[in-house]
């Protein structure tokens, strides 16, 4: 399954520290890791939300692949319009999720305010 994750600069730095193979642990106030199912939605978040609310006003879209069989256990949530679809991964399972990433996490778009 191809997934996308809009991130800010700090999260991208942590991804790069893992040789672009893992997402960093969630913060205590973040109980869910939610990659999105399409690039359009990821671009909306990275260009709209991240550029407004991150200290450096930058946002990035990452793209990565995860084993289909593994992903099938997680529910897809539609959180807005038709293309606003997310896969919800409980924060305590993120390390396990990271183990099912195929290849590297790549940056496909960059935005700044």
C-alpha positions in Angstrom: 0.0 0.0 0.0 1.4 3.4 -1.0 0.8 6.0 1.8 1.6 9.6 2.3 2.5 11.6 5.4 2.6 15.4 5.6 5.3 16.4 8.0 7.1 19.5 9.4 10.8 20.1 9.4 11.5 18.6 12.9 9.7 15.3 12.0 11.5 15.2 8.7 14.8 15.6 10.5 14.0 12.6 12.7 13.0 10.6 9.7 16.3 11.4 8.1 18.1 10.3 11.2 16.7 6.9 10.6 18.1 6.8 7.1 14.5 7.5 5.9 13.2 4.1 7.1 11.2 5.0 10.2 8.8 7.6 11.6 9.6 9.0 15.0 7.5 8.0 18.1 4.4 10.0 18.7 4.3 12.6 21.5 2.2 11.7 24.6 -0.7 13.9 23.4 -0.7 12.2 20.0 -2.4 8.8 20.4 -2.7 8.0 16.7 -0.3 8.0 13.8 -2.3 8.8 10.7 -0.7 8.4 7.2 -3.1 9.5 4.5 -4.2 7.5 1.5 -3.6 10.0 -1.3 -1.2 12.7 -2.3 -3.9 15.3 -2.8 -4.9 15.2 0.8 -1.2 15.2 2.0 -0.5 18.3 -0.1 -3.5 20.1 1.4 -2.2 19.4 4.9 1.5 20.2 4.2 0.8 23.3 2.2 -2.0 24.6 4.3 -1.6 23.5 7.9 2.2 22.9 8.2 3.2 26.1 6.5 0.9 28.1 8.9 1.5 26.4 12.2 5.2 25.1 12.2 7.8 27.5 13.5 9.7 27.7 10.2 6.5 27.8 8.1 7.6 24.8 6.0 5.7 21.6 5.2 6.7 18.4 3.3 4.9 15.5 1.8 6.5 12.1 2.3 5.6 8.9 0.3 6.3 5.4 1.4 5.1 1.8 0.9 3.8 -0.6 3.6 3.1 -4.3 3.3 -0.6 -4.6 2.1 -1.4 -7.6 4.3 -0.2 -5.7 7.4 -2.1 -2.6 6.6 -5.4 -4.5 6.1 -5.8 -4.8 9.9 -6.2 -1.0 10.3 -9.4 0.8 9.6 -9.5 3.6 7.0 -11.2 6.7 8.3 -12.8 9.3 6.1 -12.4 12.6 8.0 -13.9 15.1 5.6 -14.4 15.2 1.8 -14.1 12.1 -0.4 -10.3 12.2 -0.6 -9.8 12.9 3.1 -8.9 9.3 4.0 -6.5 8.3 6.7 -5.2 5.0 8.1 -5.3 5.2 11.9 -2.3 3.4 13.7 -2.4 3.4 17.5 0.8 5.3 18.7 1.9 2.2 20.7 2.0 0.2 17.4 4.1 2.7 15.4 7.4 0.9 15.9 5.7 -2.3 14.7 4.3 -0.3 11.7 7.8 1.0 10.9 9.0 -2.5 10.6 6.6 -3.1 7.7 7.7 -0.1 5.7 9.1 -1.3 2.4 12.2 0.6 1.2 12.7 4.3 2.2 10.4 7.2 3.0 10.9 9.8 0.3 10.1 13.5 0.2 8.0 14.2 -2.9 6.9 17.8 -2.2 8.1 20.8 -0.2 6.1 24.0 0.7 6.9 27.2 2.5 4.7 30.2 3.5 
